[in-house]
Amino acid sequence: MNEYEIIMTQDAAEDLWELRNYIADVLHAPGTATEYIRMVRREIAKLASLPARFKLLDEEPWHSRGVRRFPAKNFFVYFWINEATKRVYVLNVIYARRDQLEALADRA
């Protein structure tokens, strides 16, 4: 089976860093923050196999850009696949209770 290389964009890395800081500093749970980030990263690592199993977003302009998403804990992970290079680019990690389209637009 072909494996894909996973590339974390700067935006996705910042999203994870903000999540970690919120849990550790605001909620005063640094141990939980570390474990939470590890869990989300483990879910992201699963994109190395069959990333196209997740459907394209229906909404534009993300559909035309090939953006997909999947749930990881209380978040949605947004990504796109470059089949030519066998790479998956993780774009954003957004809290599931946020308005997803608004959050994506803020990051576009």
Number of C-alpha atoms within 10 A of each C-alpha: 5 8 13 21 17 18 14 16 14 12 15 20 15 14 17 20 13 12 19 21 17 15 18 16 12 10 11 12 14 16 11 14 21 15 12 18 16 12 14 19 13 12 15 23 13 13 23 15 13 12 20 14 10 13 13 18 16 12 10 11 12 18 13 11 12 16 22 23 21 18 16 19 13 12 17 20 22 22 26 19 21 12 10 6 9 14 18 21 20 24 24 24 27 22 18 14 9 11 10 13 12 10 14 15 10 8 10 10
